[in-house]
Amino acid sequence: MASVEQLRRREGVNLVQLEADIASVRSGSSITSIALPDYVEHTAGVTRVGALSAEAVVRDYESAAKEIEAMGTELIDAAQKCEALTAQVHDAIAFMRETAAGYREEGRKIFKRIEECALFTEDVRKTCEQVKRRMVEVSVGPSSEEEFASQEPELSGIAAKVSMSEIR
């Protein structure tokens, strides 16, 4: 609980003059001329000094309450910004996952294509070796065009699937 300070009455304090000074500072002379918050109203019979003191205190509390509400508004704004940022982060993560999946798919395609090329190259190498061997056999042995034509190389793998027209 807040402590209440006791004010000592000093000989030099003139309460009538203090009230007059306060009234001269205020825009109106009536207690009801200053709008009070809805949750308070003056009690009948309260002295002018008591009413002014109560008004000053309730205005300070009301001012503090409004500042607290303003902080709440700022907190709501900050939370909304965080939510928006979180949504952007989720979008960025989804984009990164899609990009990574695309890279994996492209890598898989390139991997498969390189292996197909390697198999094709191996088939071409084998075919070239067979042709060289036959050329050596034909040049050394009896030459017969029919015999050469009947000994077509047997291709395997991708080379067997590719026609001569596709190579040109």
N, C-alpha and C positions, 0 to 999 in steps of 0.2 A: 504494500500500500504506500501511496505517496505520503510524505510527511507534510503536515500543515505548519507553516511558519507563523509564529505569533508576532504580530507587529506591536511594538511598544508605542504608546502615545507619547509623542514628544510635545513639548510645550510650544514649539514654533510652528506646528502644523495647523493650518486653518482649513478645516473641512469645507466650510462654505466657499472659501476662495478656490479650493481644489475643484469643487463641483462647478463653479463658474468657469474655471479654465477649461474643463472638459467640455462643457456645454458650448463654449465659444469655438472650440476646434471642430465639433460636430456640425454637419450641414444643417440639421434641424434642431429645434429646441425640445421637441417632444420625444419621449422614450419610444413611442411607437413609430416614429418617423424612419427609423433604421430597420430594414427588413431583417427579421430573425429567421433562422432555419425553421422548417415546418415542425420539427420535433420538440420545440420549446416555446413557451409563452410566459410572459411576466405574471408573477403571482400578485394578486391584489394586495395593496398595502405595503409593498416593498419600498424601501427608501430609494431615493434617486441614486445614491452612491452604490448601493447594493445591486440595483438594476444595471447600472453601467458596468460594474465589475463582472456581473454574471454575463452580460453581453460580450464583454471583451474576452472572457474565458471561452464561452461557447463559440465565438468567432474563430479563436485560435484552434479549437478542436475541429471545427468545421473545415477550416483551411487545411489542417493536417489530414483530415479524412479525404478531402478532394485530392490532395497530393498522393495519398495512398491509392485512391481509385485511378489516378493518372498512371501510377506505377503499374497497376494491374493492366491497364490498357497497353502500356509499353511491353509488358510481359506477354500479353496476347499477341501483339505484333511480332515480338521476337519468336514466339512459338510458331506462328504462321510462316515466318521466314525459314525457321528450322525445318518445318514440314515440307516447304517448297524445295529446300536444299536436299532433304532426304529423298524426295521424289526424283530430283535431278540425279542424285547419286545412284538410285535404283535404275534409272534409265541408262546411265553411263555403264553400270555393271552389265546390264542386259546387252548393250551394244558391244561391250568387250567380249562377252560370251559368244555372241553371234559372230564377231570377227574371228575369234579363236577357232570356232567350229568351221568357218569358211577356210581358214588357213589349213586346218587339218584335212578338210576335204580336198583342197587343192594339192596338198602334199601327197595324199593318197593317190590322186590322179597322176601326178608326176612320177611317183614311185612306180605305179603300174606301167606307165608309158616307158620309163627307162628300162624296166625289166623286159617289156615286150620288144624294145629296140635291141636289147642285149641278146635275146633269143633269136630275133631276126638276123642280127649280125652273125651269130654262131651258125645259123642255117646257111647263110650266104657263104661263110668261110668253108663250111663242109662241102657245099655245092662246088665252090671254086676248086677245092682240093680234088673232088671227084672228076671234074672236067680236066684238070691238069693231068691227073693219073690216066685218064682215058686218052688224052692227047699223046702222052708218052707211049701208051700201049699201041695206039693206032700208028704212030710214026715208027715204032719198032717192029710191029707185027704186020700181017697182011692187011692192006687197006681195002676196005669195002664200005661204001657209003651206006648200004643197007644195014650193015652190022652196026655202024656208028649211030644211025637213026633209031635202031631198035633198042639201043642201050641208053634210054633217057634216064637222067638221074632221078632218084626217088627222093622227093623233098618231104621234109617233116616240119612240124610246128607252124609258125607264122608264114614261113616261106612257101609252104604248101597252099596257104590260103590266098596269097598274093599272085595275081596274074601278071604276065609280062606287060600288058597294056597299062596296068596301074603303076608300074615302075617307070615307064617312059613319061 
